[in-house]
Amino acid sequence: QFGCRDSAEIQLNVWKKPTANAGADKITREGVPVQLSGSASGTDITWHWTPASGLSDAGILSPSALLSEDRYYTLTAVSNKGCGMHSDEVFVKVYKQIVIPNAFSPNKDGRHDTWKIQAIETYPNPEVTVFNRYGQTVFRSKGYATPWDGTYNGAHLPVGTYYYIIDLKIPGEPVL
């Protein structure tokens, strides 16, 4: 009303809240390292993975994990400006190393009577096919819930050399 004016300036800082992305779930085999692919964003943040066990470095976004069992990892991003924290989880599925016996004796003496493939039960739906020396299929199993007992159509097969194909049904993995 009297022609007087005033002005003031204020600086307003807007800091972004932290976000963490642990990446897609991973699949690996026992004894084979797998790379985690985490990412984090926000203003002035730090991050870490938990648990740290099995990781090459829990303080980096893409550590490698060397595991013998399935495990969940959590990536947590924390604001150093007091804007909170955010976490995300990733699952690492570890398929066990299978052990294929090179012989068995299905003579019903209670010792080695079946062709038991160790750790095959950790795979979701393996296919096992056994052939005689002429290439005829004598055993086929999807899932391998029951190990081969050396029979074909209920009859005992003769002692001999048999060939097999094991398909673990894991994308990118070879057929054994």
Secondary structure, DSSP 8 states (H G I E B T S, - for coil): --S---------------EEE--S-EEEETT--EE---EEESSSEEEEEES-TTBS-TTSSS-EE--SS-EEEEEEEEETTS--EEEEEEEEEEE---B--S----SSSSSS-SB--BTGGGSSS-EEEEE-TTS-EEEEEES--S-B-SEETTEE--SS--EEEEE---TT----
